[in-house]
Amino acid sequence: MQYFKNLIYWNKLNSDEKKRTLSRPFLKESSVIQKTVKEIIENIKKSGDKALKKYTFLFDKYDINQFQVSEKKIFSSSFFLSEALKKSIAVAKKNITLFHKAQISSKIDIETEVGVRCQQINLPLNSIGIYIPGGTAPLFSTVLMLAIPAKIAGCKKVILCSPPPISNEVLYTAYLCGIENIFQVGGAQAIAALALGTETIPKVDKIFGPGNAYVTEAKLQVSSILHGTEIDMLAGPSELLIIADNSANSDFIAADLLSQAEHGISSQVILLTPCLELAKKVIISLNKQLKNLSRLSEILTALKNSIIIIAKNLSECIKISNIYAPEHLIIQTKSPREVLNYISNASSIFLGLWSPESAGDYASGTNHVLPTYGKSVSSSSLGLSDFQKRVLVQELTPQGLIKLSNTLEILSSAEKLEAHKNAVKIRVDFLKGKI
């Protein structure tokens, strides 16, 4: 049986058909979800831990008396993991640390004019919340992606929330990253607790991490509250686009497409190629490989949203990719770095035959928290700067102020802001001995 056969010839489509072809799977905005989340947030604000306990039992079927995970349980998580897994987590931690330490920006400290000193300093966010989803797959890799830059940035307080029971993989990774405050609470109620604070869970300045529709809606709502908690981004379903020419390996491409399709039923994968023969080989390989995969149901649903596009040439592939603006972009061409020069929209890019998207998901060192749904047009991957705030400093000497004063007075007068002008003039007059 052939599971995948969505092959499209780009030049046979009209403009409307092209637009529909590159559309993402429709995300239904449910008024029920919005209403439910709003109610959860209001109840957490009103009743704190009591409401958390109620929702944890209702949604997660756990009757919890103590939300915070004990130090003993966090420490003992190590005993339940294989040495091979712990060693692999350590390698991933090393690489992610190296890459994010390289993002430490040098301080800006310059004199724009003699006697006018301007600086930019980076200060860590005081407190952050990390949300790690539950479900069938323990996303301990996301702990690494969020905790490591937080620690490098110097965030003083890091709070982790995840639905009960929290896996030993997540607990161990958190322990390895130096996170001590771990709470077994999930869903929209966890986001509300992090944003508002309860008797047990402290309020944080910014919330990071992925989640389901309820978590995403909760992040949206809490970030919209006046003086509310900031959030990292509103990430949608995972997506992958591959640009390939006749030098590409069809088995590799098929494997990469399937690796993203297994993320969930709303995932989308696309192959762009000018080579019909390659496309046919990919389809054969894909249908063969997926028979051996455990998450077959999710993959088959995701493949319904997915396509292979036959373009006129490589330049057209690049143009289509930039329009789509993928979360993940794999370039399997003869000269991938030449193609890279023409890519303007993508969140994370993988070059050549030997760079599977899985490397970025786990251990190459780059961050896997990325803008989706075409947001790479204007947004960036998560990085060290997301855990910091830029603060500007200026210091003028008397000579510097006098030299700049005429410019300041003219500009403020032109904007009809006389008090601005006076704040300069009163100082200059004082310096000139007129007061």
N, C-alpha and C positions, 0 to 999 in steps of 0.2 A: 504494500500500500504506500502511495506517495503522500506524505503528510504536508509537504511544502512545495508550492508551484507558482507563487505569485511573481511572475516575470513581466516587466513592463518596459516598453520601448518609449523612451522619453520624447523623442521627436514626433511620435504619433499622437501625442497629447496636446490638447488646446490649453490655453492659459489657466482656465478654471480647473481642468483635470489635473494639471501639474500642481496647482495649489492644494487640491484635495489629496493627491498622492503623498505630499509631504506633511500632511496634517497628523498631529499626534492622536493617539486613542482618546476618545472623548471622556473627560472626567466629569461625571455628573455632580453638579453642586447641589447637594441635598439640603433643603430647608430643615429637614428632620435633624441632620447632623449639626447644623448651625444652632438650632434651638436646644438640642440636647447638651451641646458643649457650653452654651451660654448658661444653662441651668446648673451644670457641674461647677463652672467657675464661680457663680453666685453662691452656691452651697459651700464650696471650699472657703470662700471669703467669710461667710457667715459662721460656719461650724468647724472649720479647721480639721483637726485630726479625726473628729467624729465622722465628718463627711467622707474623709479619705478611707476610713475603716469600712463604711457602708459601701462605697463604690468598689473597693478592692474585693469585697465579698460578692458583690453583684456581678462584676465583670470578670474577675479572675478566679472566683470561687475559692478564695483564701480568707480565712478568719484570722486576721493578724492583730496581735496585741502590741507588738513592738516593730515599728517600721524600719528602724535603723539596724543594719546588719552588724553583728558583734565583731570585734577585732579577732576573736578566736576563730570564727567561721571564715572570715576573710583570709586569715593566715593559713588555716587548714585546707583551703581550696587547692593548694599546691599538691597535696597528697593524692588527689583524685585525677591528676593529669599525667599523661605519659611524659617521659623525659624528652622524647622526640618532639612532642608538641611544645613543651616549655622552651626547648632550644630554638624552635622555629619562631616562636613569639619573640624571643630575645633578639634574633636576627632582624626581624621586622622592626622591632623597637629601635635597634641601632641605626638602621637605614633611615627610618622616619625622623629620628632625632637629628641625624647628620643633615638631612635636607632642610629641616625647619630651623636648625641653628644657623644655616647659611642665609636664612632670610632676615637675620638680625641686621637692621639697617644702621648705617653709620649716622652719628648725630650731625645735624646741620647747625653750624655755628659760624656765621659770616658777618662781615661788615658791609652793608649795602652802600653806605657812605661813611666817610670818616666820622666817627663818633656815633654811628647808628648800628647797633649790634642786634642781629636777629637770629633766633634759634628755633629749632624744632626738636622737642624731646618726646620720647615714647614712654608712656606709663602703662603698666598692666591694669586690666580690669580688676576690680577688687574681688568680686565673687562671680562665679559662673556656675551654671547648671548643665550637666551632661545627661541627655536622655538616650538610653539604649533600649531599642524595642525588644520584646520577648518573641514568642512564636517558636516555630520548629527549628530555626537556625540561630544559635547564639552568636550575636554580632560582636564578638570580642575585638575584631579588627577595628571597629568604629571607636572602641575605647581608646585604642592606640592613636587613631587619627585626631581625636579631640583632646585627650589628656596630655599628650606629649607637647603640642604647641602651647597649651595652657600653662604647663609647668615651665617651659622655656621662656614664655612671656613674663612669668613671675606672678601669675594670678594667686592671690593670697588664700582664697577659699574655693575649692572645687567640690561640688556636690554631684553625686551620680544617682540617678533614679532609673529603675528598671522593674518591669512587672515580676511578681513572684511566680514560681521560685526562680531566683537569679542563678544562672548556671555557674558552675565552678570555673569555666573558661573566662567568663566576664569578671568574676570576683578575683581570680588570679591575675588577670591582665591589669585590672584596676590597682591591685596591690603592687604589682611590678612598676606601675606608673606613679606610685606614691599617693593614691587616692584613698583616704581613710573614711570619708563620710559617704556611705552608700546606703540608700534607702530602697526597700522593696515595695515600690509603688509604681504603677504604670498608667498608660492612657492619658486622656485629657486631664484627669484629676492630678496626675503627676506634674504636668505643665502648669496647671493652676496653682499647685502648691509651691512650685519653684518661683512663680511670678508674684505670688501674694504672701507667701510664708504661712506656716501653721505653727502650732505649739512645738512640733518636732522638727519640721523641715524649714530651714532658714530661707528667706527671700534672697534671690540672686539678681545681679545686674543684667545678665544676658544668658539666654538659653540656647544650647547647641544640640543638634542631633536629629535623626530622621524618625519617621513614625507613620502610622496609618492615617486615614482620612480624619479621624477624630483628633489625633495628636496635631496634625497639620492645621486643622481648624482652630484648635486651642492656641497654638502658637500665633496664628493670625489675630485672634481675638485679644489675647493678653498684650500683644505688641501695639494694639490700637487703643488701649486704655491710656488716658492722660497720665503722664509720668510712669507709664508702664515699663515692664521689662523688655529689653531689646531681644531680638532673635537673630540667628545666623542667616537662614534663608528658608524659603518655602519650596522644598525639593519635591518634584513630582516623580513619576515612575522612571525607572532606569532606561537608558537608551544607548545604542551603539550604531555608528555608521562606519562602513569600511570602504575606502577607495582602493581599487586593485587594478593592475594591468596584467598583461599576459605572463609576467615573470612571477606572479603570485602563486602560492600553494593552496589549492582548493580545499584540501583537508584542514589546513590551518584556519582558513576563512570560515568554514563550516563550524569548526569547534568554537571559534570566537563568537560567532553569531548565537550559538546555543548557550554559551556561557552567560550571555546577557539575557537571553530569553527566559532562563530559569529563575531570574530574580522575581518574577511575578506576572500575573495575567495581563497587567497593563503595560508591561515592558514593550519596547519596539526596537527591532533591528533592521538595518538597511544595508544592502551592498550596492555600490556604484561601480560600474565597470564598462569600458567600451568593448569588452571581449565576450561575445556570446558563448563561445566554447568554454571559457572559464566559468561563466554563470551556470551552464548546464552541469559541469563537473561539481560545482558547489552544491547544487540541488541534490545530486545523487549522493554525495558524501554526507550532507546534512540529514537526509532521510535515513541513511544507514546508521549514522552515529547516534541519533536521538533515541533509537530503539533500546539503547543500553543505559539510558539515563533515568534516574529515580524520580525526578520531578517532571515526569512526562506530561501530566495534565496541565500544569502551569505553562510549560513550554509550548504545547500545542495551541493553547489559547493566545499566548503572546505572538506566535507565528502568524496568526490570522491578521494581526496588525502590521505585519512585516512584509517587506518587498525586496526584490532585486530589480534594479533599474539599469537598462542598457542605454548608455549615453553614446554620443557621437565620437568623443575623444576624451582624453584625460582632462583637458581644460574645462570641458563641460561638466565633468565629474566634480571638479574643484568648485565650480560656480554653484552647482546644486548643493554641495555640502555646506558652503557658506550661507546659502539661503536657509537650509535646515538648522544650522547651528547646533550640532550634536553635543550631548554630554561627553561621550567618549568617541574619539575618532582614531581609527587604525588606518595607517597608510602603508599598504603592501604594494609598492611599486619598485621599479628598477632603481630609481634615485629618489627615495622618500624625502630627503632633506631639500631637494629642489622643489618638490611639491609643497613642503612646509612653508616655503617662502611666500606662497600665494594663499595660505589659509588665514582667514581673518576672524572666523567665528567657530570656536570649539572650546570645551572646558578642560579636557585632558587628552593629549595626543600621544599615540604609540607608533613608533617608526620601525618599519622593516619586518622581516619574516619572524624575528626572534623576540618580538615584544608583545606578548599576549596582554589583553586588558586585565587579566587576572593579576599580573605583576603590580599594576597600580592599585588594585583593590586591596592588596595585602602587604607587600614588602619591598617594592622598589625604592620607596622613600617618599614619593609624592602623596598628596592627600586625596582620599577618595570621596570626600564630601564636596559635591560639585553642583553647579547650576544645571537644571534640566529644562525641558519644555521650551527650548530656544532662548533661554535667558543668558546664554554665553555671549550673545550679541553685546550685552552691556555689563554682565556680572562675571565675577572671577571665582576660581576655586577657593576653598577655605585655606587660610594660611596664618602665619604668625600675627600679622597685622589685625586680624579679626579679634584677637584676644588682647589688643592694646588700644589705647586712644592717643592720638597725636595732640600734643599741647604746644602752642606757639608762645615764644618769649621774645620781648624786645626791650632793649635798654639803650637810652639815648644819653649822651654826655651833654653838658651845657653847650659845648661847641657844635655838637651834632644837631641839637634842637635848633639853634640859631641858623645853621646852614640850611636846614630843611623847612624852617618856619614859613618863609615866603610861599613855598609850594603848598604847604598845608593850608595856609590862610586863603589862598586863591581858590583851591579846590573846594574847601568847605563853603566859601562864599558863593561859588557857582552852584552848589547844591542847596543854597539858602539855609544852611545850618549854622546860624550865628554862634550858638553855644559851643560848637566844635571849634570854630575860629577863635573864640574867646579863650578856650582852654589852652590854646597855643600862645596867643597874644599876651595873656596875663603872665606867663612864665618868661617870655622874651622881654617884656617890659621890666620885669623884676631883675633879670640878668643885666639889662642895660641901665639899671639904677633909676628907673622912672617911677618906682613904687617906694 
